[in-house]
Amino acid sequence: MLSPTSVLLQVRAATAVQHRTLEARLPLTSPDLDQCTYARIIEAYYGFHAPLHDQIAKFSGASADPERHKIPALIKDLYALGLNGEQINALPLCTRLPAIDSEAQLLGVMYVMEGATLGGQVLRRLIAARLGIDADSGGEFLDVYGRDTGRLWKAFLKQLAAFDHPAYNSDVVDAACETFACFEHWLDRAGVLL
């Protein structure tokens, strides 16, 4: 059982409202979702994830986890949704990203991004049923880890628990909140939120 002061419980509580708000504003579960809107969302996701991935890689260096690379899946989806290489390279990229200057900040960012990947499992089934989109037709990103999703989420939680320390937990929490804020701001700017 987690102690009430564990970093996981702190970050979960601190981001709960942001998580619910963003989930409600993102039209992926809307009955009005169409393929055009879905494609615009994937474009916006690429615009956030690509520079964030670069920032994570810059901080992590050689220790960056190759199993957690999501950009190839996003690029595959963009091609499947009708974009060409030139159009993908011309997509706008987010410049307001959460800071990653410490392991605590990295873990806060990862909490949000890995949690979203876990949530992609539900969205994948919904998008497949509603739009007929699967991994080969634009939905690879929603199932980017495939059968390894649960294992990678548990590995992340173990990493987070090992880092848990009162001196650093607020940095993890602040980075997670900032990640949600940056992501919502970017999606809003991209015009894909309700």
N, C-alpha and C positions, 0 to 999 in steps of 0.2 A: 504494500500500500504506500502511495506517495504521501510525503508529509505535506501539510497545507502550505508550506513555504518552498516547496520544490520549484525549481525553475520552470518545469513543464506546466505546473498548475498556475504559476504566476503569469507566464506568457499566454497561456490559454485564456485566463480571465481578462488580462489586459487587452487582448485583441478580439474578444468575443463580439463586441458591438461592431467593430470595423469589418469583421468577417461576415456577419449577418447583413450589414448594410451593402457591402460590395456584392455579395451573393444575390441579394434582392434586386440590385441595379443591373446586373449582368444578364442579358436576355437569352442566355443559353438554355434556360428552362421555360422560356416564354412559349405559349402555344402559337404565337405569331412568328417565331423564328423561321427564317427562310435561308436558303443557301447563300445568298448575297450577304446577308447580315453575318452569317457564320464566317464567311471568308474575310469580312472586314475585322471580325474579332481575332481570327488567327493572324492576320496582318499586324494588328495592334499587339498581340502577344509576342510576336517576333520582335517588334520594335522595342519591347521592354526586356525580353529575355536575352536577346543578342548582346546588348551592351552590359547587362547585369552579369551574364556569363563571363564576358571579358574581364569585368571588374573582379569577379570571384577568382578567375584563373590568375589574374595579376597578383592578388593577395596570397592565394594558395600555392602558386608556382607548381613545382613538380608533384606536390602532394594532392593536387586537384583529382577528384574521383572520376575516372573515365566512365564509370557506370551511370553517372548522373548527368551526362551531357544530353541536353534536350534540343539543341539548335538543329542538328541533322533531321530530327523528326519534324520540326517546324518548317524547315526548308522543303522537305518531301511533301508536306501538306500543302504548302503554297504552290508548288508545281502542280500537284494533283488538282488544286482548285483553279488552275488556269493561268497562273503567273509564269513569266519566263525569268531567266536569270537577271536580265537587266532591270526588270520591274522589281524583283526582290531586292536587288542592290540599291534601288532608289527609294525603298520604303523608309519613312522617317524613323529615327531611333531616339529613344528617350534619353534626355540628358540630366534629368532630375532623378538620381538614383540614391538609394540608401548608402551611407558611408560604410565601408568595410576596411577598418584600420586595426581590427583586433579579432581574436578568435570569438569573443563574445558577440561582436557585431555580425560576424559570419554566421554564427549559429542562429541568431535572431532572424537574419535574412533567410537562411535555409529552412527555419521553422515554417515560414509562410510559403515558400516555394515548394518544399517537399509536401506540406499539407495540401496545397493545391493539386499536386500530382496525385496524391491519394484520392482527393475528391474527383479527379478526372475519370476515375473508374465508373462512377455513377453517371457522369455526363456522357461518357463514351456510349453507354447503352441507350441513353435518351436520344442522343444525336443519331445513332444508327437507326433507331425506331422511327424517329420523326423525319429525318432527311435522307436516310439510306446511305449515310456516309460511314465508311469503315476505315481501317488502317491504310488501305490502298487507294482510297478516294478522298483523302483529306482529314482523316481522324487519327492518324498515328500519334500525334502529340498527346491526345487524351488518354492514351494507353502506352505512354512512352517507355515505361519500365516493364510492361507486360506482366508476366507471371512473377517477376521479381519485385513488384510494387510493395507488397506486404513486407518482404524481407528487408528491402531498402529503408522503408519507413521505420521498422523496428531497429535497424542498425543506427539510423539517425537518432532515435529516441535514446538509445544506449549511449551514443556519443554526447548527447545533450545532458543526460543524467551524470555522466562521468565528469562533465565540466561544472556541474552545479556547485556554486559557491556564493555565499552572501555578498562577497565583495564584487562579483561580476554579474550577478543575475539581473540587476537593473539595466545593465548594458545590453543584455540579450533581449529583454523586454522592450527597451526603447528602440532597438534595431528592428524588431518585428513590427512594432507599431509604425515606424517610419517606412518600412517596406510596404505595408498595406496602404499607407497614405500616398506614397509615390506611385504605386500600381494603380490605385483608384484615380489619382490625378491624371496619369497618362491615358488610361482608358477613357476618361471623361473628355480629355483633350482630343482623343482620336474619334470621338463622337459615337462610341459603341455602347454607352450605358443608357439605361432607361431613366 
